[in-house]
Amino acid sequence: MKPDDRPLVLLGAGGHARVLLELMRAGGHAVLGVCDPQLAAEGAAQWQGLDVLGDDTTLAARLGPAQVRLILGVGQLSAGTLRERIHDRWRVLGYDFPALVHPTAWLADDVALANGVQIMAGAIVQPGCSIGENSVINTRAGIDHDCRIAANVHIAPGATLCGAVSVAAGAFIGAGAVLIQGLKVGERAVVGAGVALVRDLGPGQTLIGASNRLRLPAV
């Protein structure tokens, strides 16, 4: 079997997973089944028309990296690293996470996508941008020219990044946030929903609310 012909297995069965399943179906991807510990514990055989392949242990024993590729269906909250930890655990075992792009998203020809990137419906990514491993550009988000998005970043629905914005690893950009051009967002920083960011945000800092209240990282 050629590597590109390997079917996909969806990890997780929550809301983010349902969105990804519709993306894969819209894109004509072959989905072998879903792996989810809770579904396996309940004895479920089917989920959203997919076969339930068991929990993590069962999947690793039955289907190796040469047979399947994985799609991470666990979403990301503004705080927490569960999605990142799941991704890294399976990568250590040798599994691939292909980049996925919804058919209704628009990407410039020179956009660079790392493994595991997920570009959702209606998103726009302009020329000169790069998106790091396991990052999500969610529904209708706009990424303008020459932005640099590192690994494990979540750009929530409707967020807008103007030109040449840099977002470091593990950062979270909330729904409807606007980042003006040339800004830098530090590692694991959080830009709250609806915030207009007009200055750099340091590592671990959180900016929330209409008054742009700044929360410093715990020491």
C-alpha positions in Angstrom: 0.0 0.0 0.0 1.4 3.4 -1.0 1.7 5.9 2.0 -0.8 8.3 0.4 -3.3 5.5 0.0 -3.5 4.7 3.7 -7.0 5.3 5.1 -7.7 7.7 7.9 -8.6 6.9 11.5 -10.3 9.6 13.5 -9.2 10.0 17.1 -12.0 11.2 19.4 -15.7 11.5 19.1 -16.7 15.0 20.3 -17.8 18.2 18.5 -14.4 18.9 16.9 -14.4 15.3 15.6 -17.8 15.7 14.0 -16.6 18.8 12.2 -13.6 17.0 10.9 -15.6 14.0 9.8 -17.7 16.3 7.6 -14.5 17.9 6.3 -13.1 14.5 5.3 -16.4 13.5 3.7 -16.6 16.7 1.8 -13.0 16.2 0.6 -13.6 12.6 -0.5 -11.2 11.1 2.0 -11.4 7.4 2.9 -12.1 7.1 6.7 -11.7 3.7 8.1 -13.2 4.3 11.5 -13.1 6.1 14.8 -11.0 5.4 17.9 -12.4 6.7 21.2 -12.0 5.2 24.7 -15.5 6.2 25.9 -17.2 4.7 22.8 -15.1 1.5 23.3 -16.0 1.3 27.0 -19.7 1.6 26.1 -19.4 -1.2 23.6 -20.5 1.0 20.7 -20.1 -0.5 17.3 -20.9 2.6 15.2 -20.5 6.4 15.5 -21.8 8.8 12.9 -21.7 6.0 10.3 -18.1 5.0 11.2 -17.0 1.7 12.7 -15.7 2.1 16.3 -12.2 0.6 16.2 -11.7 0.4 20.0 -9.6 2.4 22.4 -6.0 3.6 21.9 -4.5 0.2 23.0 -6.7 -1.7 20.6 -5.9 0.6 17.7 -2.1 0.4 18.2 -2.3 -3.4 18.3 -4.5 -3.8 15.2 -3.4 -1.0 12.8 0.2 0.1 12.6 1.7 3.3 11.1 2.2 1.6 7.8 -1.5 0.8 7.5 -3.3 4.0 8.6 -2.9 7.7 9.1 -4.5 9.5 12.0 -6.7 12.6 12.3 -6.8 14.3 15.7 -10.5 15.0 16.5 -9.8 16.4 20.0 -10.4 20.1 20.1 -8.3 22.7 22.0 -9.3 24.9 24.8 -7.7 28.2 25.7 -5.9 26.5 28.6 -4.6 22.9 28.5 -2.4 20.7 26.4 -4.4 17.6 26.0 -4.6 17.9 22.2 -0.8 18.5 22.0 0.0 15.5 24.3 -2.2 13.1 22.3 -0.6 14.2 19.0 2.9 13.8 20.4 2.2 10.4 21.8 1.1 9.0 18.5 3.9 10.7 16.6 6.4 9.0 18.9 4.8 5.7 17.9 5.4 6.5 14.2 2.0 7.5 13.1 1.4 10.3 10.5 -1.1 13.1 10.8 -1.8 14.5 7.3 -2.8 18.1 6.8 -6.5 18.6 6.0 -8.1 21.5 4.2 -11.8 21.9 3.7 -12.9 22.3 0.1 -14.4 25.7 0.8 -11.2 27.1 2.4 -8.9 29.3 0.2 -5.2 29.0 0.4 -2.5 30.8 -1.7 -0.3 28.5 -3.7 2.8 29.1 -1.6 1.2 28.5 1.8 3.3 25.9 3.8 1.3 23.4 5.9 3.1 21.1 8.4 1.8 17.7 9.4 -1.5 17.6 11.2 -2.7 21.1 10.3 -6.5 21.4 10.0 -8.0 24.2 7.9 -11.7 24.5 8.4 -14.6 25.6 6.2 -14.4 29.2 4.9 -10.9 29.9 6.2 -8.6 32.1 4.1 -4.8 31.9 4.2 -3.0 34.5 2.1 0.5 34.3 0.4 3.7 33.8 2.3 2.1 32.1 5.4 3.3 29.0 7.2 1.2 26.9 9.6 3.0 24.7 12.1 2.4 21.1 13.0 -0.9 20.2 14.7 -2.3 23.7 14.4 -6.0 24.5 13.7 -7.3 27.4 11.5 -10.9 27.2 12.4 -14.1 28.2 10.6 -14.0 31.5 8.6 -10.7 32.6 10.2 -8.6 34.9 8.1 -4.8 34.7 8.0 -3.3 37.5 5.9 0.0 37.7 4.1 3.3 36.5 5.6 2.0 35.3 8.9 3.9 32.7 10.8 1.9 30.3 12.9 3.9 27.8 15.0 3.0 24.3 16.2 0.0 23.5 18.4 -1.7 26.9 17.8 -5.5 27.3 17.7 -7.0 30.1 15.6 -10.7 30.1 16.6 -13.7 30.7 14.3 -13.8 34.2 12.8 -10.5 35.4 14.1 -8.5 37.8 11.8 -4.7 38.0 11.6 -3.5 41.0 9.6 -0.2 40.8 7.7 3.1 39.5 9.1 1.7 38.4 12.5 3.8 35.8 14.3 2.1 33.4 16.7 4.4 31.1 18.8 3.8 27.5 19.8 0.8 26.6 21.9 -0.9 30.0 21.7 -4.7 30.4 21.4 -6.4 33.1 19.4 -10.1 33.4 20.5 -13.2 33.6 18.3 -13.5 36.9 16.5 -10.2 38.3 17.8 -8.4 40.8 15.5 -4.6 41.0 15.5 -3.2 44.1 13.7 -0.2 43.7 11.4 3.3 42.9 12.5 2.5 41.7 16.0 4.1 38.9 17.9 2.1 36.5 20.2 4.3 34.6 22.6 4.3 30.9 23.4 1.1 29.7 25.1 -0.3 33.2 25.2 -4.1 33.6 24.9 -5.9 36.3 23.0 -9.5 36.3 24.2 -12.6 36.2 22.1 -13.4 39.5 20.4 -10.2 41.2 21.6 -8.5 43.7 19.2 -4.8 43.1 19.8 -2.7 46.2 19.1 0.6 45.4 20.8 2.8 42.3 21.2 1.6 39.7 23.8 4.3 38.0 25.8 4.7 34.2 26.5 2.0 32.9 28.8 0.1 36.2 28.9 -3.7 36.3 28.5 -5.6 39.3 27.1 -9.4 39.2 27.6 -12.5 41.2 27.5 -13.6 44.5 25.9 -11.3 46.4 28.2 -8.3 44.3 27.1 -7.5 43.2 30.7 -4.0 41.6 30.8 -3.3 38.5 32.9 0.3 37.7 33.5 1.5 34.1 33.6 1.7 32.4 37.0 5.1 32.2 38.6 
